[in-house]
């Protein structure tokens, strides 16, 4: 669980975690965002960090391994060795049942490693599983 303060800290944390996951031998990795538009923003941030990935924004995308940045609606039904769920905050995933289901889909794509990132207040759907640090 990664509570970051801003977009720069988010991109640094994502790049660092992706590197660690790859160092641990995992090759099928998803960075999951709520929307295609947010995937494009995250892609721009990770490009600046030198991360090698593919961006999936349409249903005709064929996943062939490696790091993929994918919106949750395209990730449904897929499994990855590791998943990084971006923007698990209260504004992105609101208290609605629909957002709760979307977040559930995002969180259940990982087979071995799951990292969750948010800025600000964590989604109400995850409040009870986060243990405050300090």
Beta strands, then each sheet from edge to edge (+ up, - down):
strand 1: 2-4
strand 2: 28-33
strand 3: 54-56
strand 4: 66-71
strand 5: 80-85
strand 6: 110-119
sheet 1: 1+ 6+ 5+ 2+ 4+ 3+
end
